[in-house]
């Protein structure tokens, strides 16, 4: 989009925003100052797709304010990431209606994800293909569009899942029908191995991967991402702020809190984006102020002195407090429970304050590997090599009674 079109479209959408009263939709809404001029926004190429996108995009997952979509566009956001099952479909619906109402669809890139629960992945394979297609058709209807720019096979944890021939066949058919442009996979497993597999097989155009300061010493993952980018795969970073949904990091229980003071979200996002093989990041902001804070880095990735000081103080504790989904803890559990997914459940519940998504995540775990098994143990023997307090987090999950609902 050239600058004149950008300014014209921005004026139109701001006028519509004020007419509908959405500026007042958020309790923390303030006078917004866009401190990144359009010509200053850093764009990167999303791999072999050739798509040019700002380095900061929007993870819509936890947002529930329609005006935030429009304000994000006005700031300069051009890629919006959602999924079939976020907020039971309401997340896609909100995004689709906002883009349609303000006539923004043609100027943005929509990314959505189709997810198969763990309990559905053992279905008869042709059923899996049909389920994948049906869910995607639902997504298109909610998004009020006849195509999306990127379709993600979501939350794969093994090479076998990533290459399920029936899902690949479904994606090929949908792409041939013009219902999406570029294929992608998002990862919740041995991400380095999964990324290497994408690079070797070449099916997926884009890879969405969890990446933040907790992975600072993970050269295996960083090398895999760099090689994939060199091979033409676009890399999108998620969970960029260590799962910190608010501005403080702590454990749920007072007696084991690991507070490091106020989180510096700008510093954490800059750290991710300083890795130039990351094309864009999708921070999951939910308020206008958080949007301002995240997008303010889009024109300048240099650390301020304050941000440097934050890392000196907080980096070790952040790294030890964030579950990197390595699954090394599973063998220390007598039941071999799916502890990585339980840790994601904890993050959604206590850090994102998204109970619906937390419950959906826990319910997707097979019962013989889930929270119900944890109730049979007097104490938790699972151990994390990074010092995450697994026992305390599992106890916190038990208090939510997901296993009995």
Helices and strands as residue ranges (DSSP letters): H 3-20, G 22-25, G 38-40, E 43-45, G 47-49, E 52-54, E 58-59, H 66-75, E 79-81, G 86-89, H 90-101, G 105-107, E 109-115, G 118-120, H 125-143, E 148-156, H 159-162, H 165-176, E 180-187, H 191-201, E 206-210, G 213-215, H 219-230, E 234-238, G 254-256, H 265-273, E 280-281, H 288-295, G 296-299, H 305-321, G 330-332, H 339-346, I 347-351, H 355-363, G 367-369, H 371-374, H 390-398, G 402-404
